[in-house]
Amino acid sequence: MPPAPRAMPPAPRGKSPAPRGKSGARKVMPASAWRPSGAPAPTIWARVGATGWAACEEMGRQAAMLRGGSGPRGDSGGTDASQWAERASRCPGVPEILFLAAQVEIASAGDLGFGPDPGTGLDSVVKDHRERVQRALDWLDAVLAESARRRESPPRETRFLRAYAMVALGRPTAARRALDDAIASADVERWRSDRMGAVIALLAGDIEVAMRLAHRASIETPGEDRTITRYLRALVLDRSGAAAAARSELLELRNDAGHILARHATESLLPVHERLYLRALEHEVNDDTDTAARLWDAYLARPEPEEPDRVVARRHRSAVTKRPTPVR
């Protein structure tokens, strides 16, 4: 008997068998009819702009090494704020990246340069400062949320940096709550929480508490950070009416090799109008009366200072007013 015809293999599921001619041979598609298959549809993570998980985790390790848990010091150390802001948008689920982006953003926001020119306002500087610090605060909130989702501890000083941002935004009540949370979590050394607490009390108008905390911080601050504490103590002393003691403190600070960087670090904690106050006070102590007068005028033109602070500022402004030479 002749052999039975061989059965054709079944076509793969979901696909129809390739067309065959009368002889049973497969038909070959003409080259002109061939088209490449399209790209696969983007994933949900690609649609929101996220980078691959491995790449984000590697950038997170870089961020952890760069920041070193030191908190903002008024100098980004050459770290580009826009670079880490862009990485935060690409990797919104990596706490270390969000933390470093927030840290650098706060440290570099609201630079006054040489101060406002006569007759010009600071509205654009204040607006930019508030927007950038608020963006940093949003990143820090995302750090806490993502760390809780992972059931991990957030990067060290996350809660302290939230309080830092609240102070820079001029929100003493919210800053006090955030600082209490940082202290309860053992997120920061006591001398740093005392130093920040002194500024919070100053913004809230509680001079007695500000003096007590500033004094305690000045005793306990280690040598490498003492200059920043002395700047803040001078600010508190001046506002409390001890102008001579504040002047003596600032005169001594001029001999410190790192006083310029320390002043920038101090300013990164302060709202813009308080930065003007500190700058004006320092120029007055250095007998740069023209610059001091310009900065006092800029401070008094701002809507944020309370009346008791304006009284002290007017006294300083009067002290740097040039008086005509008496006629002999």
C-alpha positions as CSV (number, residue, x, y, z in Angstrom):
1,M,0.0,0.0,0.0
2,P,1.2,3.5,-0.7
3,P,2.3,5.5,2.4
4,A,-0.4,7.7,3.9
5,P,0.1,11.4,3.3
6,R,2.0,13.1,6.2
7,A,-0.2,15.3,8.4
8,M,0.7,19.1,8.5
9,P,1.8,20.4,11.8
10,P,-0.8,22.5,13.6
11,A,-0.4,26.3,13.3
12,P,0.7,28.1,16.4
13,R,-2.3,29.2,18.6
14,G,-3.6,32.6,17.6
15,K,-1.9,32.5,14.1
16,S,-3.3,31.3,10.8
17,P,-1.1,28.9,8.8
18,A,1.0,30.5,6.1
19,P,-0.7,30.4,2.7
20,R,0.4,27.6,0.4
21,G,0.2,27.1,-3.3
22,K,-1.3,24.2,-5.2
23,S,1.8,22.2,-4.8
24,G,1.8,22.7,-1.0
25,A,4.8,24.9,-0.9
26,R,4.7,28.0,1.3
27,K,4.3,31.3,-0.5
28,V,7.0,33.9,0.0
29,M,5.9,37.4,0.7
30,P,7.2,39.9,-1.9
31,A,9.9,42.2,-0.5
32,S,7.8,45.2,-1.5
33,A,5.0,44.1,0.8
34,W,7.2,43.6,3.9
35,R,6.9,46.1,6.7
36,P,8.8,46.1,10.1
37,S,6.7,45.6,13.2
38,G,6.0,48.7,15.3
39,A,7.6,49.5,18.6
40,P,5.9,48.2,21.7
41,A,3.5,50.5,23.6
42,P,5.2,52.5,26.3
43,T,4.8,51.3,29.9
44,I,3.1,53.5,32.5
45,W,6.5,54.4,34.0
46,A,7.8,55.6,30.7
47,R,4.6,57.7,30.2
48,V,5.4,59.6,33.4
49,G,9.0,60.1,32.4
50,A,10.6,57.7,34.8
51,T,14.0,56.2,34.2
52,G,14.9,52.5,34.5
53,W,14.9,51.3,38.1
54,A,18.5,50.2,38.0
55,A,19.7,53.6,36.7
56,C,17.7,55.4,39.4
57,E,19.0,53.2,42.2
58,E,22.6,53.9,41.0
59,M,21.9,57.7,41.1
60,G,20.5,57.2,44.5
61,R,23.7,55.7,45.7
62,Q,25.6,58.6,44.2
63,A,23.3,61.1,46.0
64,A,23.9,59.3,49.3
65,M,27.7,59.6,48.9
66,L,27.5,63.3,47.9
67,R,25.3,64.6,50.6
68,G,26.9,62.7,53.5
69,G,24.0,63.6,55.8
70,S,25.4,67.1,56.5
71,G,22.3,69.2,55.7
72,P,22.5,72.5,53.9
73,R,25.5,74.7,54.7
74,G,24.9,77.6,52.4
75,D,27.2,76.1,49.8
76,S,26.2,73.4,47.4
77,G,29.8,72.3,47.0
78,G,29.7,72.6,43.3
79,T,26.6,70.4,43.0
80,D,24.3,71.7,40.2
81,A,20.8,72.3,41.6
82,S,19.2,71.9,38.1
83,Q,20.9,68.6,37.6
84,W,19.5,67.1,40.8
85,A,16.1,68.7,40.1
86,E,16.0,67.0,36.8
87,R,17.0,63.7,38.4
88,A,14.3,64.0,41.0
89,S,11.7,64.3,38.2
90,R,13.2,61.3,36.4
91,C,13.4,59.2,39.6
92,P,10.5,60.3,41.8
93,G,10.6,57.1,43.9
94,V,14.2,57.2,45.1
95,P,14.4,59.0,48.5
96,E,18.1,59.8,48.4
97,I,17.8,61.6,45.1
98,L,14.8,63.6,46.3
99,F,16.6,64.5,49.6
100,L,19.7,65.8,47.8
101,A,17.7,67.7,45.3
102,A,15.8,69.4,48.2
103,Q,19.0,70.1,50.1
104,V,20.8,71.8,47.1
105,E,17.6,73.7,46.2
106,I,17.3,75.2,49.7
107,A,21.0,76.1,49.9
108,S,21.0,77.9,46.5
109,A,17.6,79.6,46.6
110,G,17.1,83.3,47.0
111,D,20.7,84.6,46.5
112,L,20.7,88.3,47.1
113,G,24.0,88.9,45.3
114,F,25.1,92.4,46.4
115,G,21.6,93.4,47.4
116,P,18.9,95.3,45.6
117,D,19.8,98.5,43.7
118,P,18.4,101.8,45.0
119,G,14.7,102.2,43.9
120,T,14.3,98.5,43.0
121,G,12.3,95.9,44.8
122,L,12.9,92.3,45.7
123,D,9.5,90.9,44.7
124,S,11.0,88.7,42.0
125,V,13.8,87.4,44.3
126,V,11.2,86.6,47.0
127,K,8.9,84.9,44.6
128,D,11.7,82.7,43.2
129,H,12.9,81.9,46.7
130,R,9.5,80.8,47.9
131,E,8.8,78.7,44.8
132,R,12.1,76.9,45.0
133,V,11.9,76.2,48.8
134,Q,8.3,75.0,48.4
135,R,9.4,72.7,45.7
136,A,12.1,71.3,48.0
137,L,9.5,70.9,50.7
138,D,7.3,68.9,48.4
139,W,10.3,66.6,47.6
140,L,10.9,66.1,51.3
141,D,7.2,65.1,51.8
142,A,7.6,62.7,49.0
143,V,10.7,61.2,50.7
144,L,8.7,60.5,53.9
145,A,5.8,59.0,51.9
146,E,8.1,56.8,49.8
147,S,10.1,55.7,52.8
148,A,6.9,54.8,54.7
149,R,5.7,52.8,51.6
150,R,8.9,50.9,51.6
151,R,8.7,50.4,55.4
152,E,12.2,51.9,55.7
153,S,13.6,54.8,57.7
154,P,13.9,58.0,55.6
155,P,17.4,59.4,54.9
156,R,18.9,61.0,58.0
157,E,17.9,64.6,58.7
158,T,14.9,64.5,56.4
159,R,12.6,65.8,59.2
160,F,15.2,68.4,60.2
161,L,15.4,69.6,56.6
162,R,11.6,70.0,56.5
163,A,11.9,72.3,59.5
164,Y,14.7,74.1,57.8
165,A,12.5,74.8,54.7
166,M,9.6,76.0,57.0
167,V,12.0,78.5,58.6
168,A,13.2,79.7,55.3
169,L,9.6,80.2,54.2
170,G,8.9,82.3,57.3
171,R,6.4,79.8,58.9
172,P,7.5,79.7,62.5
173,T,4.5,77.7,63.9
174,A,4.8,75.0,61.3
175,A,8.6,75.0,61.6
176,R,8.3,74.5,65.4
177,R,6.1,71.4,64.9
178,A,8.5,70.1,62.2
179,L,11.5,70.6,64.5
180,D,9.8,68.9,67.4
181,D,9.2,65.9,65.1
182,A,12.9,65.9,64.1
183,I,13.9,66.0,67.8
184,A,11.5,63.2,68.7
185,S,13.0,61.1,65.9
186,A,16.6,61.8,67.0
187,D,17.1,63.2,63.6
188,V,19.7,65.8,64.5
189,E,22.2,66.9,67.2
190,R,20.8,69.1,70.0
191,W,23.1,72.0,69.3
192,R,21.7,72.2,65.7
193,S,18.1,71.9,66.9
194,D,18.8,74.7,69.5
195,R,20.3,76.9,66.8
196,M,17.3,76.5,64.6
197,G,14.9,76.8,67.6
198,A,16.5,80.2,68.3
199,V,15.7,81.4,64.8
200,I,12.1,80.1,65.0
201,A,11.6,81.9,68.3
202,L,13.1,85.1,66.8
203,L,10.6,84.9,63.9
204,A,7.8,84.3,66.3
205,G,8.8,87.4,68.4
206,D,9.8,85.3,71.5
207,I,13.1,87.0,72.2
208,E,13.6,85.4,75.6
209,V,13.5,81.9,74.2
210,A,15.6,82.9,71.2
211,M,18.3,84.3,73.6
212,R,18.3,81.1,75.7
213,L,18.6,78.7,72.8
214,A,21.2,80.8,71.0
215,H,23.3,80.9,74.1
216,R,23.1,77.2,74.7
217,A,23.9,76.5,71.1
218,S,26.9,78.8,71.2
219,I,28.3,76.7,74.1
220,E,27.7,73.3,72.6
221,T,28.4,73.9,68.9
222,P,31.7,72.2,67.8
223,G,34.5,74.3,66.4
224,E,33.9,73.8,62.7
225,D,30.3,75.0,63.0
226,R,30.8,77.7,65.6
227,T,30.9,80.6,63.1
228,I,27.4,79.9,61.9
229,T,26.1,79.8,65.5
230,R,27.9,83.1,66.3
231,Y,26.2,84.8,63.3
232,L,22.8,83.7,64.5
233,R,23.6,84.7,68.0
234,A,24.6,88.2,66.9
235,L,21.3,88.5,65.1
236,V,19.4,87.5,68.2
237,L,21.5,89.8,70.4
238,D,20.8,92.8,68.2
239,R,17.1,92.2,68.1
240,S,17.0,91.9,71.9
241,G,18.4,95.3,72.3
242,A,22.1,94.3,73.0
243,A,23.4,96.2,70.0
244,A,26.9,96.6,71.5
245,A,27.3,92.9,72.1
246,A,26.1,92.1,68.6
247,R,28.5,94.6,67.2
248,S,31.4,93.0,69.2
249,E,30.4,89.5,68.0
250,L,30.4,90.6,64.3
251,L,33.7,92.5,64.6
252,E,35.3,89.3,65.9
253,L,33.8,87.2,63.1
254,R,35.6,89.3,60.5
255,N,38.9,87.6,61.6
256,D,37.5,84.2,61.0
257,A,38.8,82.8,57.7
258,G,35.5,81.1,56.9
259,H,33.1,83.9,57.8
260,I,31.8,84.5,54.3
261,L,30.8,80.9,53.8
262,A,29.4,80.8,57.3
263,R,27.3,83.9,56.5
264,H,25.9,82.2,53.3
265,A,25.1,79.2,55.4
266,T,23.3,81.3,58.0
267,E,21.3,83.1,55.2
268,S,20.1,79.8,53.7
269,L,18.1,79.3,56.9
270,L,16.5,82.8,56.9
271,P,13.6,84.3,54.9
272,V,14.7,86.9,52.4
273,H,13.8,89.9,54.6
274,E,15.9,88.5,57.5
275,R,18.8,88.1,55.2
276,L,18.6,91.8,54.4
277,Y,18.6,92.5,58.1
278,L,21.7,90.5,58.7
279,R,23.5,91.9,55.7
280,A,22.7,95.5,56.7
281,L,23.8,94.9,60.2
282,E,27.2,93.5,59.1
283,H,27.8,96.3,56.6
284,E,27.0,98.8,59.4
285,V,29.5,97.2,61.8
286,N,32.1,97.3,59.0
287,D,31.5,101.1,58.6
288,D,30.2,100.6,55.0
289,T,27.4,103.1,55.6
290,D,26.3,103.6,52.0
291,T,25.6,99.8,51.5
292,A,24.1,99.5,55.0
293,A,21.7,102.4,54.3
294,R,20.6,100.8,51.1
295,L,20.0,97.4,52.8
296,W,18.1,99.0,55.7
297,D,15.9,100.8,53.3
298,A,15.2,97.5,51.4
299,Y,14.4,95.8,54.7
300,L,12.0,98.5,55.8
301,A,10.3,98.4,52.3
302,R,9.4,94.8,52.8
303,P,5.9,93.9,54.1
304,E,7.0,91.0,56.3
305,P,8.8,92.6,59.3
306,E,6.7,93.2,62.4
307,E,6.5,96.6,64.0
308,P,9.0,95.8,66.9
309,D,11.6,94.7,64.3
310,R,10.9,97.8,62.3
311,V,11.6,100.0,65.3
312,V,15.1,98.4,65.7
313,A,15.8,98.7,62.0
314,R,14.8,102.4,61.9
315,R,17.2,103.0,64.8
316,H,20.0,101.4,62.7
317,R,19.0,103.3,59.6
318,S,19.2,106.6,61.5
319,A,22.7,105.6,62.8
320,V,24.1,105.3,59.2
321,T,22.5,108.5,57.9
322,K,25.1,110.9,56.7
323,R,25.0,114.2,58.5
324,P,26.3,117.5,57.0
325,T,29.7,118.7,58.1
326,P,29.2,121.4,60.6
327,V,30.1,124.9,59.5
328,R,33.0,126.4,61.5
